[in-house]
Amino acid sequence: MVNYGDWRQVMLINETIYILGVRVDNLTLNQAVRRIRGYIDTSNKRKGARKVFFANVHSIHLARKNPDLYRNILNADLVLPDGSGLDIAGRLLNEPVKENLNGTDFIPVIFRAAERLGYSVYLLGAKPGTVDNCTDNLRIQFPNLEIAGSHHGYIDENLENKIIADINRKRPDILLVGMGSPLQEKWVTCNAPSLNVGVCFAVGGLFDFLSGEIERAPLWMRKTGMEWVHRFAQNPRDKWNRIFVEIPLFLFLILTRCAFHSNFYQLQNARKLK
């Protein structure tokens, strides 16, 4: 059971670390949930939405090559650590990540809080059938969750204006945007100032899991940081680059940075002894 407590206790906590230069806010699950609650409870929806993103190996890889994504992550209201790769990096860099707050596990916690506190949710993203299945499943899994509306993510400029008008008319407390990086972060950053929403999450492929189209890895694989094996087995064509290019490159860069810092401090200590 999450101890939501008083969100005011964590509104001033800003334990930010930088992994390969990309911002990550190092909070526990309880702190993160209370931070979200604070955003919603203090929001004036006529002044725009708060922006919450997730940082993982893939988004860090993209942000290092994409200045716009880097700036969007840097300027978000909250950036949560997602995945065992960040846990490994944090330990190697001597800045341990407190908890793995991946969206697939974190957002259902937010749903349970929304049921208890009466927050409404709007879903935007994925394919038409996927987001419909997702909505149906959520109504079964979270019967007290108020789903204000939903729409698929295949939109052009004219349709986008209609969707934004629909969102603003329904004024949801929580907007989930699942379009994949870097598109979803760009969409949220561009539109958050004009949205009558409390908080806006960029959630990647979450709707594929919530709809049941993609199966989660067994719990033991998730706890041991091996969920990537399960995801690769399900979709090797799309995951090949992430598994065999991005992860090895990420670990190489982390180890290189560790070695650089180690050599730097050894040199500094040697100079002091002279």
Phi, psi and omega in degrees: 000127179285131176269095185292322177056208181262115182299337181297336181292337184246358181296333182264354179288127180220061182277083183262134173240166180233121180252113187055036177086356183261133185292139172219129177269116191269084181243158170280171178301312181299317179297318181294317180297318179293326176297316179298317179300319178298319178301316183288314185292335181256005186285145167247100192298347177278354180250015175100170185258148169286151185245123179237123180241167176241135178253125175224184183301319182294312182292327176293318177301315180292319183294330179290339180255343187240100183302325180295316178295318178303313180293321180297319177293316181301323186263008176291162176284330181206135178232112187262144181286130187230109171111156182291337178300322179288327177297315178298313181299317181299318180292320179293325181272004181061032174227073188303135174282127186295315180209149174278106184256051180298145187300328183295329177263328185286318184297320174301328175296320177295322177299317180295321176295321180296322176300315184290324188259356176080026178278146178258156186229141174235136182251128178226118177144180179065187179278160182307311181293325182295312182291330176293315178296322178299314179298317179298316181293323179296324179294333177278314184285328182231074188298337181263006179278127178275111177264107186288331181173175179201157176200146178290168187261008180267087190230146171256184186297318181294317179292325180301317179298322178293321180294316179299321177297320179294316179299314182293328177291323184271343173049058179290153175285327184230129174243123176257125181243114181243091182233000184081151178276145003267004186298317185293320178295322177295316181298313181297314182298318182290324189258343183306319182299338183252009182263133175275067187224149177286304182216141184239121179258140167261116195242010175058232183269022183304319184297331177296324178283315182294332179281345183088002181288330175239131184273136175292154175291156175303155185302322182295327178289323179293319182290333181263006178075022184253015182298332180300330179295316180296318180294321178295319180296327180284326186213069185296328183296314183281334185265355185304310184296320181295317186283316190256357176240303187292315182294311177300320178296317179302311181295322178298315181294322178295314180295322177298318179294320178298316180296321179297314181294320179298314179295323180298312182291326176297319179295317179298317180294322179297321179294323180293329182282345182286000000 
